[in-house]
Amino acid sequence: MVERIDGAAMLASVESWCAINTGTANLAGLAQQAAALADAFSALPGELKLVDPAPVTAIDAAGREVAKQHGQHLVLSVRPGANRRVLLTGHMDTVFPADHPFQQQQWLDGETLNGPGVADMKGGIAVILHALLALEASDAASAIGYDVMINSDEETGSLASSALIAELAAGKLAALTYEPSALPDGTLAHARGGSGNYSLTVTGKSAHAGRNPQEGRNAIVAAADMAVRLKAMTRADLNVNPAKIDGGSANNVVPDHAVLRFNIRPKSTEAAETFARDLNALLRSIEAEHEVSIHVHGGITRPPKPVDARAQKLFDLVKDCGAQLGQSIAWQSSGGVCDGNNIAACGVPVVDTMGVRGGAIHSPQEFLIVPSLAERAALSALVLHRLASGEEL
């Protein structure tokens, strides 16, 4: 089965796909990429469709809630009536917008390709496709069904695809997600913390800074006080990162408007729940002390991802398949988040770094270790074959 995997064809696809800019906000580029992926995945059996993104809003610098546009998501469903079904997910968007200077690919050495999205995660998409092509050529294929979802907004939190992920995860035996390996040696991400993004719109009262400042209520000061107190909530199981404050006007005007943006990283569900209670208390305190009003937008978008017994069995299966192929598979906990968090929250065992070996993602130094394309496709093909053959989790 694994001898059918064509590493050269995989590389050609990655080079072609990475020549298309797919920053999350580049709707034209995402549409071009979705069409290219639809053409490539049409080599597999089943129903292929493009799914419209769910509505998403954001808070602009003026504190207004505005619609945020996203690209379509690709979904392939194969043998939906099978008793054993799995979910494979990836994303077509990158962190590099159309006006970013990092747009070209270059070879760093005979095995290492540098380029936007080569590891995160157009290389991973190639792994999905070719692992499934290899599986379909085996006798075990008829015993398993699967859904493939390639979304367009993973890099900004999957807000336009989270409901789709939950829908597709329902009832699945297991899930594999194709983020690049946690380390260039192929180490997998194990347990993950969660992530939440918030925008707080602070409304005060303007006044002249010289004539009647006492009549004003300074929104910038209230937002700054909030930021400092939020940072003080950081502890061992929670990191809080105040990131940006927008607002204010002329120097001689008491500002009546500010927007504070911050991110949290809870390591457990309990930490997330405690933060929610503490945040509500802090909001009421800031409003009372500064005589302002605060509107909250956002919340936890990636729940913490512990590894339970069934998920550990899936990790052990991946490790065993790696050993059969001469690949040493290890894992470690990660502070990063991905769609694997969302899948695990649905109660489905997931390994979410089944993609290529590489590194320096989200930077112009991003690289793909090219031999890992065929290597990781073989790993996934064998894992899927074992699941099709009755492996229990």
C-alpha positions in Angstrom: 0.0 0.0 0.0 2.6 2.6 1.0 4.7 1.8 -2.0 2.0 3.5 -4.1 2.8 6.9 -2.4 4.3 9.3 -4.9 6.6 11.7 -3.1 7.4 13.6 -6.3 3.7 14.2 -7.1 3.2 15.4 -3.5 6.0 17.9 -3.8 4.7 19.2 -7.1 1.3 19.8 -5.5 2.8 21.6 -2.5 4.8 23.9 -4.8 1.8 24.7 -6.9 -0.5 25.3 -3.9 2.1 27.5 -2.1 2.3 29.7 -5.2 -1.2 30.8 -4.4 -1.5 33.4 -1.6 -4.1 32.3 0.9 -3.9 34.7 3.7 -7.1 34.3 5.7 -8.5 37.6 4.4 -7.5 37.0 0.8 -10.9 35.7 -0.5 -9.8 35.6 -4.1 -6.7 33.6 -3.3 -8.7 31.2 -1.1 -11.3 30.7 -3.9 -8.4 29.8 -6.3 -7.0 27.4 -3.7 -10.3 25.8 -3.0 -10.8 25.2 -6.7 -7.3 23.6 -7.0 -8.0 21.4 -4.0 -11.4 20.3 -5.3 -9.7 19.3 -8.5 -7.0 17.3 -6.6 -9.4 15.6 -4.2 -11.8 14.6 -7.0 -9.4 11.7 -7.5 -11.0 10.1 -4.4 -14.5 8.6 -4.4 -17.4 10.3 -2.7 -19.2 13.6 -2.7 -17.2 16.8 -2.7 -18.6 20.2 -2.0 -17.7 23.7 -1.0 -19.4 24.9 2.1 -20.1 28.6 2.8 -18.5 30.0 5.9 -20.7 30.7 9.0 -21.3 34.4 9.8 -18.6 36.0 12.0 -18.3 39.4 13.5 -15.4 41.4 15.0 -15.0 44.7 16.8 -13.3 47.5 14.8 -11.1 50.2 16.3 -14.2 52.4 16.8 -15.9 49.7 18.9 -18.4 48.8 16.2 -19.4 45.2 15.6 -18.8 44.5 11.9 -19.1 41.4 9.7 -15.9 39.6 8.9 -15.7 37.7 5.6 -14.2 34.3 5.1 -13.7 31.8 2.2 -15.5 28.6 1.6 -14.5 25.3 3.2 -13.9 22.1 1.2 -15.7 18.9 2.4 -15.3 15.4 0.9 -17.6 12.6 2.2 -16.7 9.0 1.4 -18.8 6.0 2.3 -21.1 7.9 4.8 -23.0 4.7 5.6 -19.9 2.8 6.8 -20.0 1.6 10.4 -16.5 2.9 11.1 -15.9 6.5 10.1 -13.0 8.9 10.7 -12.5 12.6 10.2 -9.4 14.2 8.6 -9.0 17.9 8.8 -6.6 20.6 7.4 -6.7 24.2 6.5 -5.9 26.1 3.3 -5.3 29.5 4.8 -2.0 30.9 5.9 -0.9 33.8 8.2 0.7 35.6 5.3 -1.6 38.2 3.6 -1.3 39.2 -0.1 0.8 42.2 0.7 3.3 40.3 2.9 6.8 40.2 1.4 7.1 36.5 2.0 5.5 35.0 -1.1 8.3 33.0 -2.9 9.7 29.5 -2.3 13.4 28.6 -2.3 15.5 25.5 -1.6 17.6 25.8 1.5 19.4 22.5 0.7 18.6 19.3 -1.2 15.9 18.2 1.2 14.5 21.5 2.7 12.0 23.8 1.0 11.3 27.3 2.4 8.1 29.0 1.5 4.7 30.4 2.8 2.5 27.5 3.9 4.9 24.7 2.9 4.6 23.2 6.4 1.6 25.0 7.8 -0.1 23.4 6.1 -0.2 22.8 2.4 2.3 20.1 2.9 -0.2 18.6 5.4 -3.0 18.7 2.8 -0.8 16.7 0.4 -0.3 14.2 3.1 -4.1 13.8 3.6 -4.7 13.3 -0.2 -2.0 10.8 -0.8 -2.6 8.8 2.4 -6.2 8.4 1.2 -5.2 7.5 -2.3 -3.0 4.8 -0.9 -5.8 3.6 1.4 -8.3 3.5 -1.5 -6.0 1.1 -3.4 -6.0 -1.4 -0.5 -8.5 -4.2 0.3 -9.3 -2.5 3.6 -10.8 0.7 2.1 -14.3 -0.6 1.8 -14.5 -1.2 5.6 -14.1 2.5 6.5 -15.7 5.8 5.6 -14.3 9.2 6.2 -15.0 12.9 5.9 -12.2 15.3 4.9 -12.6 19.0 5.8 -10.2 21.7 4.6 -11.3 25.0 6.2 -10.3 28.6 5.2 -10.0 30.2 8.6 -8.0 28.0 11.0 -5.3 30.6 11.4 -7.8 33.1 12.9 -9.5 30.6 15.2 -11.9 28.7 12.9 -14.9 30.9 13.9 -16.4 30.5 10.5 -15.9 26.7 10.5 -16.3 25.6 14.2 -19.9 24.5 13.7 -18.9 22.5 10.6 -16.1 20.8 12.5 -18.5 19.8 15.3 -21.1 18.5 12.8 -18.5 16.4 11.0 -16.9 15.1 14.2 -20.2 13.7 15.5 -20.1 9.9 15.7 -16.6 9.5 14.4 -14.4 6.7 15.7 -11.3 9.0 15.5 -9.9 12.1 13.9 -6.5 13.0 12.4 -5.5 16.7 11.8 -2.6 17.7 9.7 -0.8 20.5 11.4 3.0 20.1 11.1 4.8 18.1 13.7 5.5 19.8 16.9 9.3 19.5 16.3 11.2 18.9 13.1 12.1 15.4 14.2 8.4 14.4 13.9 7.4 14.8 17.6 3.6 15.0 17.9 1.7 17.6 20.0 -0.1 15.7 22.9 -2.3 17.6 25.4 -3.0 21.2 24.5 -4.2 24.2 26.5 -7.1 26.3 25.2 -7.3 29.8 23.8 -9.8 32.7 23.9 -9.8 36.1 22.3 -11.7 39.1 23.7 -12.4 42.7 22.7 -13.7 45.0 25.4 -15.3 48.2 24.3 -15.0 50.9 27.0 -17.4 53.9 26.9 -16.7 56.9 29.1 -17.6 60.6 28.8 -15.7 63.2 26.8 -14.8 66.6 28.3 -12.2 69.4 27.8 -8.9 68.4 29.3 -8.3 71.9 30.6 -11.7 73.5 31.3 -13.7 70.7 32.9 -11.7 67.5 33.1 -13.6 66.5 36.2 -16.7 66.0 34.2 -15.1 63.5 31.9 -14.7 59.7 32.3 -11.5 58.6 30.7 -12.0 55.4 28.7 -8.3 55.0 28.0 -7.4 55.1 31.7 -10.1 52.6 32.4 -8.9 50.3 29.6 -5.3 50.6 30.8 -6.3 49.8 34.4 -8.2 46.8 33.0 -5.2 45.6 31.1 -2.9 45.8 34.1 -5.4 43.9 36.3 -6.0 41.3 33.6 -2.3 40.6 33.4 -2.2 40.2 37.1 -4.7 37.3 36.7 -1.9 35.2 35.1 -1.1 32.1 37.1 0.4 28.6 36.6 -2.7 27.3 34.8 -3.6 30.5 32.9 -1.8 33.1 30.9 -3.5 36.4 30.1 -2.0 38.6 27.4 -3.3 42.2 27.0 -2.4 42.9 23.3 -3.7 46.2 22.1 -5.7 49.3 23.1 -7.4 51.5 20.4 -9.1 54.8 21.2 -8.7 58.4 22.2 -8.5 61.6 20.1 -6.9 65.0 20.6 -4.6 65.6 23.5 -6.9 68.2 25.0 -10.0 65.9 25.1 -10.8 63.4 27.8 -11.3 60.2 25.7 -14.7 58.7 25.8 -13.9 55.5 23.9 -11.3 52.7 24.0 -11.1 49.1 22.8 -8.9 46.6 24.7 -8.0 43.4 23.0 -6.5 40.4 24.9 -5.9 36.7 24.7 -6.1 34.0 27.3 -4.5 30.5 27.4 -6.2 28.3 30.0 -4.5 24.9 30.5 -7.7 23.3 31.8 -11.4 23.6 31.7 -11.4 24.5 35.4 -9.0 27.4 34.7 -11.2 28.6 31.9 -14.3 28.5 34.1 -12.5 30.3 36.9 -11.3 33.0 34.6 -14.9 33.6 33.3 -16.0 34.2 36.9 -13.0 36.5 37.7 -13.5 38.5 34.5 -17.1 39.3 35.3 -16.1 40.5 38.8 -13.3 42.6 37.3 -15.6 44.2 34.7 -18.0 45.3 37.4 -15.2 46.7 39.5 -13.7 48.7 36.6 -17.1 50.0 35.6 -17.8 51.2 39.1 -14.4 52.7 39.9 -14.1 54.6 36.6 -17.8 55.2 36.0 -17.6 53.7 32.5 -19.5 51.0 30.7 -17.8 48.0 29.1 -19.1 45.7 26.4 -17.5 42.2 26.0 -17.1 40.6 22.5 -15.5 37.2 22.1 -14.6 34.3 24.4 -13.0 30.9 24.3 -12.7 29.6 20.8 -10.4 26.7 21.4 -11.3 24.6 24.5 -8.4 22.9 26.4 -7.5 19.5 24.9 -6.6 16.9 27.6 -5.7 13.4 26.4 -8.1 10.8 27.8 -7.7 7.0 27.6 -9.2 6.6 24.1 -7.1 9.5 22.7 -4.0 7.9 24.2 -4.9 4.6 22.4 -4.9 6.6 19.1 -1.5 8.0 20.0 -0.2 4.5 20.8 -1.6 3.3 17.4 0.3 6.0 15.6 3.5 5.2 17.4 3.1 1.5 16.6 2.5 2.2 13.0 5.5 4.5 12.9 7.6 1.7 14.4 6.4 -0.6 11.6 7.6 1.9 9.1 10.9 2.6 10.8 9.7 6.0 12.1 10.3 6.9 15.8 7.2 8.7 17.1 7.2 10.7 20.3 4.9 13.4 21.7 4.9 16.3 24.1 2.4 18.8 25.5 1.9 22.1 23.6 0.8 25.6 24.5 -0.4 26.0 20.9 -4.0 25.4 19.7 -5.6 24.2 16.5 -8.8 22.5 15.2 -7.7 19.4 17.2 -8.9 21.3 20.3 -12.4 21.7 18.8 -12.5 18.0 17.7 -11.5 16.8 21.2 -14.2 18.9 22.7 -16.7 16.8 20.8 -15.4 13.7 22.6 -13.6 12.3 19.6 -10.0 10.9 19.9 -7.7 13.0 17.8 -4.0 13.3 16.9 -3.6 16.8 15.5 0.0 17.0 14.2 0.0 14.3 11.6 1.3 16.7 9.0 4.9 17.1 7.6 8.1 17.6 9.5 9.2 21.2 9.3 9.5 24.3 11.4 9.7 28.1 11.8 6.0 28.3 10.9 4.3 31.8 10.9 7.6 33.3 9.9 9.5 33.9 6.6 11.8 31.1 7.7 9.1 28.5 7.5 10.4 25.2 6.0 9.4 21.8 4.9 11.6 18.7 5.2 10.6 17.3 1.8 11.2 13.5 2.4 8.6 13.8 5.2 5.8 14.2 2.6 5.9 10.5 1.6 7.0 9.5 5.1 3.9 11.0 6.8 1.6 9.9 4.1 2.7 6.3 4.7 2.2 6.8 8.4 -1.4 8.0 8.0 -2.2 5.3 5.4 -1.1 2.6 7.8 -3.0 4.2 10.7 -6.2 4.3 8.6 -5.6 0.8 7.4 -5.4 -0.4 11.0 -8.6 1.5 11.9 -10.4 0.0 8.9 -9.2 -3.5 9.9 -11.0 -3.2 13.3 -8.5 -1.5 15.6 -10.5 -0.4 18.7 -9.9 2.8 20.7 
